[in-house]
Amino acid sequence: MLNSPHDNGELHYVARSGWLRAAVLGANDGIISTASLVIGVAAAGADQGAVLLAGVAGTVAGAMSMAAGEFVSVSSQSDTELADLDRECRELHAFPQGELEELAATFEARGVMPDTAMDVARQLSDHDALAAHAREELGITDLSTARPLQAAGASAASFLVGALVPVTVVMLAPSDDIGVWVVGSTGLALAALGALGATVGGASPLRGAFRVMIWGSLAMASTAAVGALFNIAL
């Protein structure tokens, strides 16, 4: 296991970056894509049952797509990391002195005196040479290590949670005003999601809410225009 440079109990937002990215992306996609789908179908003149069916089908398909996409993407990253670590391990066995000097050079490049840099490199190599080279040369730590199953699960679960907003609204809204209710509820949900994601990540909640709402509005407007263009009752 590669040790993080901040394993001292101190909170750092970067520690949340892996699961936070997947969760926010999944929830955001769940809300926007499902809401856009049902708005487009509703704008085409479909009845409430058809709109609900489209929303449920889109929810299931979207969750599976997010999980598969995240798993494949993050697995590729993980494969690359493992390949780099394997190569580094072989080089450590074949050229230990050269790798030691290379490690020391990374500290010198940061302003450490040559003698001190070599001393630090020796101590780190004696403790865990592979972890030291992975961290200093490759930038691989516990905080950044790819976790495919975690990313896939977070994306699928968060997509389902996000998609529940428009699907629930379709079930409860008056049949003549489905589009209005979905747009209103989706806008509020996107604002809350954007603000929450930004806050958890240590950024401005207002900025996070604004940027998510802008893209969500564009997506819903686009599908509404497509549905209105065809205007065919399903």
FENHUPE-V19868 format. One record per pair of residues at least 12 apart in sequence whose C-alpha atoms are under 6 Angstrom apart, sorted by the first residue. I is the first residue (numbers start at 1). J is the second residue. Records with the same first field share a line. If there is no record, write none. Layout:
I: J / J
This chain:
2: 131 / 141 / 142
3: 142
4: 141 / 142
13: 201
15: 143
22: 151 / 154 / 155
23: 154 / 155 / 158
26: 155 / 158 / 159
27: 158 / 159 / 162
30: 159 / 162 / 163
31: 162 / 163
32: 216
34: 55 / 163
35: 166
36: 220 / 223
38: 51 / 55
39: 179 / 224
40: 223 / 224 / 227
41: 227
43: 224 / 227 / 228
44: 227 / 228 / 230 / 231 / 232
45: 231 / 232 / 233
46: 233 / 234
48: 175
55: 167
59: 163
63: 156 / 159
66: 155 / 156
67: 152 / 155 / 156
70: 151 / 152
71: 148 / 152
74: 146 / 148
75: 148
78: 146
103: 121
104: 117 / 118 / 121
166: 182
190: 213
191: 209
194: 208 / 209 / 212
195: 208 / 209
